[in-house]
């Protein structure tokens, strides 16, 4: 299995631009999570899905952030418009019902200038 | 509310020695899981070890063991025979099971440096 695949690995964009981060979970996993990691706030859960349905989006910082999971093998996290304070590493992780752990992707390092 | 506390921002250990990374937690849920992850400088999150709240024995995985003291609400990670490759950030995390959610909360991490 290839694990959780995130793209791109690095993204540099200008303030005000739209940014889309992508994630392919492990096949068969029915949970998908988006986390953000910053020095100031550590690892924060933004949103998670179960069977492609958003379950908890209470961590999404504001309306500029949106996430979708159109099918079991693909999810996106979109920031529009982006701001410098959105600069962070964004992790996607997946899990399967009955299993306690997550598998994380390699992360996307976003820099908004 | 759930809370994870890691009070050691940074630790040093001599190669081949053992080191303990502290983690305390708070939850009202009687059923929960505790996890440790390693994040090397390359940035990926690597699962190390898991302890369930009802597990009778402390978890072990190779050189990693979890010193679980339920009454004290602590779940310290012990790394035996440290290696240079153990230098990394280490995160403690918790998940409540009875709440029906699958989300973790993470501590702020401890940066471990292994000295040659």
Interface residues (C-beta under 8 A of the other chain):
Chain A: X31 X33 X42 X43 X45 X48 X50 X55 X56 X89 X91 X93 X95 X100 X101 X102 X103 X104 X106 X107 X109
Chain B: X33 X35 X37 X43 X44 X45 X47 X50 X52 X91 X95 X101 X102 X103 X104 X105 X106 X107 X108 X109
